[in-house]
Every structure is written in C-alpha cells, then in structure tokens.
C-alpha cells in the first residue's frame, strides 16, 4: 500500500479506514450525490437499487463470507454482529427493488450485468482472503461506506413511498469502536487497509458504471 501524504504516524486503524472511506467511498461519488437530488430520474434510482441488489442483496453476502470462512480472527465477534446487521440491509434492498420496478433498459446491458456480477464475486474472494486482517478491513470499510449508501437508499425509499428503515448509526459506531480497539503490528495494519482499499475500489467502479449507464440512457 502506498503511504498517503496525509497519514500521520499516530493514526490508528480507525483513522486510516475512515479517511479512506471519506476519500474514496460512496460519499465522494458524483453519481451517488446526484441520485440524492429530488429531481433525479426514477429510472436512475431503479438502476442503482437493482445493481446494489446484485452485488450486496443476496446471501451469503460479503460479511457472511468473512464470518463463515473464519480465517480472519482479528474481530470475529464484530464480524458476526455485522453479518446480522447486513442481513437486514439485504431485506431493505430487496424491498426497494420490488418497489422500484424493473431495471431500466440501457445500451450495453449484457456487459454491464457481467461486470456487476464480477464485482460480487470479487468481493466474495476478498472476504475469504487468507491474509489476516484483510477481510476485517474490507468488512469494516463496507459497513462504514454503507452509511452513505444507506442515506441514498433512505432518499430512494421516500421517492418510492416506502417506510423508513431503522437508523444505521449503531452499526457505524460499532465498526469504529472495533477498529479503535485493535492494537496491530504494522503488517496487520497494512493488511487491514489493503482490504478496505479493495472494497472501496469495487464500490468506486460500481458508481462509475452506474454513472455511465445513466449517461447512456439520458444522453
């Protein structure tokens, strides 16, 4: 992992991953921000929900893979709790996908569908990494990036006249607390941040793909 120019020697795992999420996560995505606009086309919202459903809406999800595989022993109790939390989020995705209606027709549909499925497979492999700390870092970044995704989903639910979902704040706080409780050697910190970076790379690619699909439909 290349050192970030803003990284300080005293930064711990929580500081590092929170900084990565802020810099490279969903909140930094131009397309994700555009979808929050009340005037965002409903077809773009439907496309986003269906894509998220493919990547994160099926069981086992990424955190389930990390929990079941059991190689990463940095925070097994937190991983188990996070798996339960994300199960509820999968149910939310499925509910919103049903409310949004079918995925909108878009040029290049077959290649986009293949790319989205590949993302799901890549995240499953990441969660089953044999490198101690990698799966925990990926799962932590996933939960923390889900804060921004959840904010978008809540706006989508309002547009679709769906009931609001319980707050995600406790899950966010638990992830940060877990990271702050880790006391790791430098090699483990590198593995943790590598996992986080890889998760965020996949999310960034997904938002870029969805933005390109919106441009193809709306241009």
Secondary structure, DSSP 8 states (H G I E B T S, - for coil): ----TT--TT--HHHHHHHHHHHHSGGG-HHHHHHHSTTS-HHHHHHHHHHHHHHHSSSS-HHHHHHHH----SSHHHHHHHHHHHHHHHHHHHHHHHHH-S----TTHHHHHHHHHHHHHHHHHHHT-SSTTHHHHHHHHHHHHHHHHHHHHHHHHHHTT------SHHHHHHHHHHHHT----HHHHHHHHHHHHHHHHHHHHHHHHHHHHHHHHH-
